[in-house]
Amino acid sequence: MKTKKPTNQDVEAWATGKQAGPTSQVSNQRGSAKSKVVDSQEEKKVDAKRERFTVNIGNDVIEWARRATVFTPGMSLSGLVEEALTRELKRREKERGEAFPTTTLTPKKGRPIVLKGE
């Protein structure tokens, strides 16, 4: 199934939270994504337990991400965020020289405190 490129009207309706018309790419993506053949690594991602993860992100970044998912066939907002977060965590572990250890501690809420001289 070939994914139809959304019109500006579709994008505007989706970005503002209004329901898009019958030419919406989102419904086409959902149908075609299920029919895709995936390799074993992607299957593991799909089978892995998923959890809701709520964060506050600037409006400009959110709108940028929405536009990217609308104009990238087969991409979902969750997929984009998961891919970006995974890439960044791998980069930080490489920079650190080792994997982050497991812990029962939870991150502090709010803005991080930065001491002068750091």
C-alpha positions in Angstrom: 0.0 0.0 0.0 1.4 3.3 -1.0 1.1 6.1 1.5 -0.5 9.3 0.3 1.3 12.6 1.0 -0.8 14.8 3.2 -2.1 18.1 2.0 -1.5 21.4 3.8 -5.1 21.2 5.0 -4.4 17.8 6.6 -1.3 19.0 8.3 -3.0 22.1 9.7 -5.9 20.1 11.0 -3.7 17.5 12.6 -1.3 20.1 14.1 -4.1 22.1 15.6 -5.8 19.0 17.0 -8.8 19.2 14.7 -9.8 16.0 13.0 -8.3 15.6 9.5 -10.5 14.6 6.5 -10.6 11.2 4.8 -7.2 11.8 3.1 -5.4 11.9 6.5 -2.0 10.1 6.3 -2.3 8.9 9.9 -5.0 6.3 9.1 -3.1 5.2 6.1 0.1 4.8 8.1 -1.6 2.6 10.7 -3.0 0.2 8.1 0.3 -0.1 6.2 2.5 -0.4 9.2 0.8 -3.6 10.3 1.5 -5.2 6.9 5.2 -4.4 6.8 7.6 -7.3 7.1 10.0 -6.6 10.0 13.3 -8.2 10.9 13.9 -9.9 14.2 15.3 -6.9 16.0 12.3 -4.8 15.1 10.0 -7.6 16.3 11.7 -7.5 19.7 10.9 -3.8 20.0 7.2 -4.4 19.1 7.0 -7.3 21.6 8.7 -5.4 24.4 6.5 -4.1 27.2 5.5 -0.5 26.5 4.8 2.2 29.1 3.4 5.8 29.0 6.2 8.3 29.7 5.1 11.9 30.2 7.6 14.8 29.9 7.3 18.5 29.3 8.8 19.6 26.0 8.9 23.1 24.4 6.0 23.8 22.0 8.4 24.5 19.1 10.0 21.1 19.5 6.6 19.4 19.7 5.4 21.1 16.5 8.7 20.2 14.7 8.2 16.6 15.7 4.6 16.6 14.6 5.6 18.0 11.2 8.3 15.4 10.8 6.0 12.5 11.5 3.3 13.8 9.2 5.8 14.1 6.3 7.6 10.9 7.0 5.6 7.9 5.8 5.5 5.1 8.4 6.8 7.3 11.3 4.9 7.8 14.5 5.4 10.4 17.1 6.2 7.7 19.7 8.6 6.0 17.3 10.4 9.3 16.7 10.8 10.0 20.4 11.9 6.5 21.2 14.5 6.5 18.4 15.9 9.9 19.5 16.0 9.0 23.2 17.7 5.7 22.5 20.3 7.3 20.3 21.0 10.0 22.9 21.3 7.5 25.8 23.7 5.3 23.7 25.8 8.4 23.0 25.9 9.3 26.7 26.9 5.8 27.7 29.7 5.8 25.1 30.8 9.2 26.4 30.7 7.9 30.0 32.6 4.7 29.0 30.1 2.3 30.5 26.4 1.5 30.7 24.3 3.3 33.3 23.9 0.9 36.3 20.5 -0.3 37.4 19.0 1.6 40.3 15.8 1.9 42.3 16.3 5.6 42.7 14.1 8.0 40.7 15.2 11.3 39.1 14.5 14.5 41.0 11.6 16.4 39.5 12.0 20.0 38.2 14.9 21.8 36.8 18.4 20.5 37.5 20.5 22.5 39.9 23.8 23.6 38.3 26.5 24.8 40.7 28.8 27.7 39.7 32.0 26.5 38.1 30.5 23.3 36.6 
